[in-house]
C-alpha cells in the first residue's frame, strides 16, 4: 500500500461518515447526543 491510496481511503471514509452524520442529524433530531 502506498501513501496516496491510504490518503484516498481515509478521505473517502471521512467524507462518507461526514455525509452520514449530516443526513442522520437531519432525519432524527438526535436524542442519542444526550446519552
Backbone atoms as SQL, in Angstrom:
CREATE TABLE atoms (id INTEGER PRIMARY KEY, chain TEXT, resi INTEGER, resn TEXT, atom TEXT, x REAL, y REAL, z REAL);
INSERT INTO atoms VALUES
  (1, 'A', 1, 'UNK', 'N', 0.835, -1.211, 0.000),
  (2, 'A', 1, 'UNK', 'CA', 0.000, 0.000, 0.000),
  (3, 'A', 1, 'UNK', 'C', 0.867, 1.257, 0.000),
  (4, 'A', 2, 'UNK', 'N', 0.472, 2.209, -0.808),
  (5, 'A', 2, 'UNK', 'CA', 1.209, 3.469, -0.854),
  (6, 'A', 2, 'UNK', 'C', 0.464, 4.531, -0.064),
  (7, 'A', 3, 'UNK', 'N', 1.149, 5.639, 0.182),
  (8, 'A', 3, 'UNK', 'CA', 0.543, 6.718, 0.967),
  (9, 'A', 3, 'UNK', 'C', -0.647, 7.339, 0.246),
  (10, 'A', 4, 'UNK', 'N', -0.588, 7.387, -1.089),
  (11, 'A', 4, 'UNK', 'CA', -1.687, 8.008, -1.838),
  (12, 'A', 4, 'UNK', 'C', -2.972, 7.204, -1.699),
  (13, 'A', 5, 'UNK', 'N', -2.849, 5.886, -1.769),
  (14, 'A', 5, 'UNK', 'CA', -4.045, 5.053, -1.635),
  (15, 'A', 5, 'UNK', 'C', -4.594, 5.138, -0.218),
  (16, 'A', 6, 'UNK', 'N', -3.689, 5.187, 0.755),
  (17, 'A', 6, 'UNK', 'CA', -4.131, 5.312, 2.147),
  (18, 'A', 6, 'UNK', 'C', -4.853, 6.629, 2.370),
  (19, 'A', 7, 'UNK', 'N', -4.298, 7.700, 1.805),
  (20, 'A', 7, 'UNK', 'CA', -4.932, 9.009, 1.950),
  (21, 'A', 7, 'UNK', 'C', -6.286, 9.033, 1.262),
  (22, 'A', 8, 'UNK', 'N', -6.372, 8.425, 0.104),
  (23, 'A', 8, 'UNK', 'CA', -7.652, 8.393, -0.616),
  (24, 'A', 8, 'UNK', 'C', -8.691, 7.622, 0.170),
  (25, 'A', 9, 'UNK', 'N', -8.293, 6.485, 0.725),
  (26, 'A', 9, 'UNK', 'CA', -9.230, 5.690, 1.516),
  (27, 'A', 9, 'UNK', 'C', -9.667, 6.450, 2.755),
  (28, 'A', 10, 'UNK', 'N', -8.709, 7.101, 3.415),
  (29, 'A', 10, 'UNK', 'CA', -9.029, 7.842, 4.637),
  (30, 'A', 10, 'UNK', 'C', -9.984, 8.995, 4.338),
  (31, 'A', 11, 'UNK', 'N', -9.710, 9.730, 3.272),
  (32, 'A', 11, 'UNK', 'CA', -10.559, 10.873, 2.942),
  (33, 'A', 11, 'UNK', 'C', -11.949, 10.416, 2.516),
  (34, 'A', 12, 'UNK', 'N', -12.026, 9.321, 1.777),
  (35, 'A', 12, 'UNK', 'CA', -13.331, 8.820, 1.341),
  (36, 'A', 12, 'UNK', 'C', -14.153, 8.345, 2.535),
  (37, 'A', 13, 'UNK', 'N', -13.501, 7.674, 3.477),
  (38, 'A', 13, 'UNK', 'CA', -14.193, 7.209, 4.681),
  (39, 'A', 13, 'UNK', 'C', -14.669, 8.387, 5.513),
  (40, 'A', 14, 'UNK', 'N', -13.802, 9.391, 5.667),
  (41, 'A', 14, 'UNK', 'CA', -14.184, 10.574, 6.437),
  (42, 'A', 14, 'UNK', 'C', -15.342, 11.304, 5.778),
  (43, 'A', 15, 'UNK', 'N', -15.294, 11.435, 4.464),
  (44, 'A', 15, 'UNK', 'CA', -16.388, 12.082, 3.734),
  (45, 'A', 15, 'UNK', 'C', -17.683, 11.304, 3.913),
  (46, 'A', 16, 'UNK', 'N', -17.600, 9.979, 3.825),
  (47, 'A', 16, 'UNK', 'CA', -18.780, 9.134, 3.974),
  (48, 'A', 16, 'UNK', 'C', -19.380, 9.283, 5.366),
  (49, 'A', 17, 'UNK', 'N', -18.529, 9.255, 6.393),
  (50, 'A', 17, 'UNK', 'CA', -19.002, 9.420, 7.766),
  (51, 'A', 17, 'UNK', 'C', -19.613, 10.795, 7.971),
  (52, 'A', 18, 'UNK', 'N', -18.992, 11.823, 7.373),
  (53, 'A', 18, 'UNK', 'CA', -19.483, 13.191, 7.495),
  (54, 'A', 18, 'UNK', 'C', -20.867, 13.320, 6.874),
  (55, 'A', 19, 'UNK', 'N', -21.025, 12.780, 5.675),
  (56, 'A', 19, 'UNK', 'CA', -22.325, 12.834, 4.994),
  (57, 'A', 19, 'UNK', 'C', -23.372, 12.046, 5.774),
  (58, 'A', 20, 'UNK', 'N', -23.000, 10.878, 6.261),
  (59, 'A', 20, 'UNK', 'CA', -23.940, 10.059, 7.031),
  (60, 'A', 20, 'UNK', 'C', -24.358, 10.771, 8.307),
  (61, 'A', 21, 'UNK', 'N', -23.421, 11.439, 8.967),
  (62, 'A', 21, 'UNK', 'CA', -23.749, 12.152, 10.202),
  (63, 'A', 21, 'UNK', 'C', -24.680, 13.320, 9.913),
  (64, 'A', 22, 'UNK', 'N', -24.442, 14.022, 8.801),
  (65, 'A', 22, 'UNK', 'CA', -25.292, 15.158, 8.442),
  (66, 'A', 22, 'UNK', 'C', -26.706, 14.688, 8.113),
  (67, 'A', 23, 'UNK', 'N', -26.830, 13.660, 7.301),
  (68, 'A', 23, 'UNK', 'CA', -28.158, 13.163, 6.939),
  (69, 'A', 23, 'UNK', 'C', -28.847, 12.556, 8.155),
  (70, 'A', 24, 'UNK', 'N', -28.075, 11.900, 9.006),
  (71, 'A', 24, 'UNK', 'CA', -28.641, 11.325, 10.222),
  (72, 'A', 24, 'UNK', 'C', -29.148, 12.404, 11.160),
  (73, 'A', 25, 'UNK', 'N', -28.383, 13.500, 11.268),
  (74, 'A', 25, 'UNK', 'CA', -28.799, 14.602, 12.129),
  (75, 'A', 25, 'UNK', 'C', -30.079, 15.232, 11.613),
  (76, 'A', 26, 'UNK', 'N', -30.210, 15.306, 10.301),
  (77, 'A', 26, 'UNK', 'CA', -31.404, 15.914, 9.730),
  (78, 'A', 26, 'UNK', 'C', -32.608, 14.990, 9.885),
  (79, 'A', 27, 'UNK', 'N', -32.410, 13.691, 9.807),
  (80, 'A', 27, 'UNK', 'CA', -33.536, 12.761, 9.895),
  (81, 'A', 27, 'UNK', 'C', -34.034, 12.643, 11.326),
  (82, 'A', 28, 'UNK', 'N', -33.157, 12.219, 12.228),
  (83, 'A', 28, 'UNK', 'CA', -33.554, 12.131, 13.635),
  (84, 'A', 28, 'UNK', 'C', -32.963, 13.332, 14.323),
  (85, 'A', 29, 'UNK', 'N', -33.764, 14.022, 15.092),
  (86, 'A', 29, 'UNK', 'CA', -33.227, 15.216, 15.741),
  (87, 'A', 29, 'UNK', 'C', -32.353, 14.816, 16.924),
  (88, 'A', 30, 'UNK', 'N', -31.688, 13.719, 16.768),
  (89, 'A', 30, 'UNK', 'CA', -30.619, 13.191, 17.612),
  (90, 'A', 30, 'UNK', 'C', -30.857, 13.244, 19.102),
  (91, 'A', 31, 'UNK', 'N', -31.610, 12.274, 19.614),
  (92, 'A', 31, 'UNK', 'CA', -31.700, 12.104, 21.067),
  (93, 'A', 31, 'UNK', 'C', -30.480, 11.367, 21.602),
  (94, 'A', 32, 'UNK', 'N', -29.698, 10.765, 20.704),
  (95, 'A', 32, 'UNK', 'CA', -28.549, 9.972, 21.135),
  (96, 'A', 32, 'UNK', 'C', -27.431, 10.847, 21.674),
  (97, 'A', 33, 'UNK', 'N', -27.406, 12.122, 21.274),
  (98, 'A', 33, 'UNK', 'CA', -26.353, 13.017, 21.757),
  (99, 'A', 33, 'UNK', 'C', -26.497, 13.286, 23.239),
  (100, 'A', 34, 'UNK', 'N', -27.706, 13.098, 23.778),
  (101, 'A', 34, 'UNK', 'CA', -27.938, 13.392, 25.191),
  (102, 'A', 34, 'UNK', 'C', -27.455, 12.258, 26.081),
  (103, 'A', 35, 'UNK', 'N', -27.194, 11.092, 25.494),
  (104, 'A', 35, 'UNK', 'CA', -26.764, 9.946, 26.288),
  (105, 'A', 35, 'UNK', 'C', -25.384, 10.145, 26.887);
